[in-house]
Amino acid sequence: MTLTGQELETLAEVCGRDGVLVGAEACAPYARDWTGAFVGRPAAVVRPADTRTVAAVLAFCSARGLAVVPQGGRTGLVGAGAPADGEIVLSLERMRAVRRLDSEAGAVVVEAGATLAAVEEALADSGWRMPVDLASRGSAQVGGLLATAAGGMRHVRDGALAARVRGLEVVLGDGRVLSNLSTLEKNNTGYAWAQLFCGSEGTLGVITAAAIGLARRAAAARAAWLALARPDVLAEAVDLVQRAALGLVAAVEFVHPTALAALAEARPELRPPVGDAPLHLVVEVEAADAPAAAAAAERLAEEALARGLADDAAIAQSGREVRDLWQVREALPEAIGRLGRVRRYDVAVPVGRLVDLVEEVCAAVAARGLAARPVAFGHAAEGNVHLNAILGAGWEEAMDGVLDELVYGAVLARGGTISAEHGIGRLKRDRLALMRTPEEIAFMAALKAVCDPAGILSPGRLLPASALPPRLEAGEGAHGRPAGGPS
Ligand SMILES: Cc1cc2nc3c(=O)[nH]c(=O)nc-3n(C[C@H](O)[C@H](O)[C@H](O)COP(=O)(O)OP(=O)(O)OC[C@H]3O[C@@H](n4cnc5c(N)ncnc54)[C@H](O)[C@@H]3O)c2cc1C
């Protein structure tokens, strides 16, 4: 799809000249996502500065049948935020104000284009913090976090982000604006419609602002790095640390030796504080003061050692040591990308089945002679494993499907999910039916038709083609060309 001169002129009138970018060079930064696997040639990039402008853009695009992909910080890992050829990118980057901190209600009203790091900075001296944290915090935006229902490293402390959303301002596909930015903690007045947009991956509307319930900022954090005695004690160890530091646990992450071996190659300067182990557990605790945090970290480490669950432990005794320790864990997603092309799987199983899942996949990859190197790390408390495969020189395209079958088969056999936190996007769109019944998918498609009657928003993402009437399906309806796949 190419835009006519008149269409570009109208978009420039609506957004202002500097609000519209065209041409390969100007659009290049918006054309690809963090993974580099999804790249498109957008027809234009529009950068509205306020909600009214977003509404005008969408009303125009809807009337013309022009496909639009809302875009945040492009850190998504399932190909949902990168454009397909000919789509219009709607970037929220100019809408980044922290509109209001309501300290009494413990909530912030913030525009969708603010990065997580920027909101944290604005909250720094307030005693509050955002109820989500992830390694992409410097680029990931509030709109992207909500649209993907992001999880992250402190899910065990904060719970689901969607549950923290108190209100939303969202522009539907045809330009209608829904706005309720109430900061009230309790507001039981009908459908919780704001939550519908969490995990909608840009298919239902463009989030322009949100009222988010905050969490109290702890004065001190300490961390323990545990070298587990055996892989099969993971579930027991996760349970024990949470009981030993009851109410103080902020994160429980695991790192498999495959991940540390990859890190040693890609970033040899980053080393775990303990030696080799069959499995590593990283636990952060928070408390009202440093002695209480240190005592909790020491107690959980001592109990893990005393019960034979861990063979070794290191405690990060200062804020600086805690940051150093997290650097090792947080470097993993980027570090493995330095070693080759990566196929990323974000799956979850009951925590007691996590290690045998990793072992089964590693063994099957070797047995089938697939030119891939599995690497595993993730959010242990939720059984969420990033089971990535670094692809070797002998990798052939046909192996993609073999590996998918192998991983998803092993996950489903354990009662797990094919997406724990990254979403569906384009990467797993054809697999949605593994997790959702036909009735659920039909219900989602019906919601899509209500929110985006012309089907212009994020075509080819999340919902399988078979669920949508042709007029709502990318490439068969108004948009003229199919959404691209991984390049
Ligand atoms: C190093 C690294 C670590 C990560 N760690 C985690 C992790 O621990 N947990 C986790 O869950 N994810 C993680 N991610 C994935 C990613 O950071 C999250 O998915 C994040 O929420 C995406 O935000 P974004 O602003 O970059 O969105 P984008 O990538 O730009 O977009 C993602 C999706 O949201 C939609 N979208 C964006 N903004 C809006 C809006 N305003 N309105 C409607 N739809 C919108 C897009 O259309 C797309 O479907 C990680 C990524 C990286 C690179």
PDBQT file of the ligand as one rigid body, heavy atoms in Angstrom, charges set to zero:
ROOT
HETATM    1  C1  LIG A 501      16.067  -6.937  26.760  1.00  0.00    +0.000 C 
HETATM    2  C2  LIG A 501      14.581  -7.190  26.806  1.00  0.00    +0.000 A 
HETATM    3  C3  LIG A 501      14.012  -7.712  27.957  1.00  0.00    +0.000 A 
HETATM    4  C4  LIG A 501      12.636  -7.926  28.020  1.00  0.00    +0.000 A 
HETATM    5  N1  LIG A 501      12.114  -8.450  29.152  1.00  0.00    +0.000 NA
HETATM    6  C5  LIG A 501      10.791  -8.654  29.232  1.00  0.00    +0.000 A 
HETATM    7  C6  LIG A 501      10.213  -9.194  30.414  1.00  0.00    +0.000 A 
HETATM    8  O1  LIG A 501      10.907  -9.506  31.372  1.00  0.00    +0.000 OA
HETATM    9  N2  LIG A 501       8.868  -9.358  30.449  1.00  0.00    +0.000 N 
HETATM   10  C7  LIG A 501       8.070  -9.026  29.385  1.00  0.00    +0.000 A 
HETATM   11  O2  LIG A 501       6.853  -9.186  29.474  1.00  0.00    +0.000 OA
HETATM   12  N3  LIG A 501       8.589  -8.532  28.247  1.00  0.00    +0.000 NA
HETATM   13  C8  LIG A 501       9.917  -8.338  28.144  1.00  0.00    +0.000 A 
HETATM   14  N4  LIG A 501      10.448  -7.840  26.987  1.00  0.00    +0.000 N 
HETATM   15  C9  LIG A 501       9.555  -7.541  25.853  1.00  0.00    +0.000 C 
HETATM   16  C10 LIG A 501       9.133  -6.063  25.720  1.00  0.00    +0.000 C 
HETATM   17  O3  LIG A 501      10.007  -5.193  26.381  1.00  0.00    +0.000 OA
HETATM   18  C11 LIG A 501       7.710  -5.859  26.212  1.00  0.00    +0.000 C 
HETATM   19  O4  LIG A 501       6.842  -6.592  25.390  1.00  0.00    +0.000 OA
HETATM   20  C12 LIG A 501       7.247  -4.395  26.199  1.00  0.00    +0.000 C 
HETATM   21  O5  LIG A 501       6.040  -4.334  26.893  1.00  0.00    +0.000 OA
HETATM   22  C13 LIG A 501       7.045  -3.791  24.825  1.00  0.00    +0.000 C 
HETATM   23  O6  LIG A 501       6.890  -2.374  24.939  1.00  0.00    +0.000 OA
HETATM   24  P1  LIG A 501       7.232  -1.402  23.715  1.00  0.00    +0.000 P 
HETATM   25  O7  LIG A 501       6.873  -0.012  24.114  1.00  0.00    +0.000 OA
HETATM   26  O8  LIG A 501       8.609  -1.611  23.255  1.00  0.00    +0.000 OA
HETATM   27  O9  LIG A 501       6.187  -1.892  22.647  1.00  0.00    +0.000 OA
HETATM   28  P2  LIG A 501       6.389  -2.241  21.086  1.00  0.00    +0.000 P 
HETATM   29  O10 LIG A 501       7.390  -3.316  20.947  1.00  0.00    +0.000 OA
HETATM   30  O11 LIG A 501       6.606  -1.010  20.315  1.00  0.00    +0.000 OA
HETATM   31  O12 LIG A 501       4.955  -2.829  20.743  1.00  0.00    +0.000 OA
HETATM   32  C14 LIG A 501       4.525  -4.022  21.321  1.00  0.00    +0.000 C 
HETATM   33  C15 LIG A 501       3.029  -4.201  21.040  1.00  0.00    +0.000 C 
HETATM   34  O13 LIG A 501       2.274  -3.195  21.706  1.00  0.00    +0.000 OA
HETATM   35  C16 LIG A 501       1.507  -2.441  20.773  1.00  0.00    +0.000 C 
HETATM   36  N5  LIG A 501       1.504  -1.059  21.246  1.00  0.00    +0.000 N 
HETATM   37  C17 LIG A 501       2.572  -0.291  21.573  1.00  0.00    +0.000 A 
HETATM   38  N6  LIG A 501       2.158   0.889  22.038  1.00  0.00    +0.000 NA
HETATM   39  C18 LIG A 501       0.799   0.875  21.980  1.00  0.00    +0.000 A 
HETATM   40  C19 LIG A 501      -0.215   1.814  22.324  1.00  0.00    +0.000 A 
HETATM   41  N7  LIG A 501       0.083   3.025  22.822  1.00  0.00    +0.000 N 
HETATM   42  N8  LIG A 501      -1.502   1.457  22.149  1.00  0.00    +0.000 NA
HETATM   43  C20 LIG A 501      -1.824   0.231  21.660  1.00  0.00    +0.000 A 
HETATM   44  N9  LIG A 501      -0.918  -0.673  21.312  1.00  0.00    +0.000 NA
HETATM   45  C21 LIG A 501       0.381  -0.358  21.482  1.00  0.00    +0.000 A 
HETATM   46  C22 LIG A 501       2.199  -2.641  19.439  1.00  0.00    +0.000 C 
HETATM   47  O14 LIG A 501       1.307  -2.448  18.367  1.00  0.00    +0.000 OA
HETATM   48  C23 LIG A 501       2.645  -4.082  19.582  1.00  0.00    +0.000 C 
HETATM   49  O15 LIG A 501       1.557  -4.926  19.355  1.00  0.00    +0.000 OA
HETATM   50  C24 LIG A 501      11.819  -7.623  26.897  1.00  0.00    +0.000 A 
HETATM   51  C25 LIG A 501      12.394  -7.102  25.743  1.00  0.00    +0.000 A 
HETATM   52  C26 LIG A 501      13.758  -6.876  25.698  1.00  0.00    +0.000 A 
HETATM   53  C27 LIG A 501      14.324  -6.288  24.443  1.00  0.00    +0.000 C 
ENDROOT
TORSDOF 0
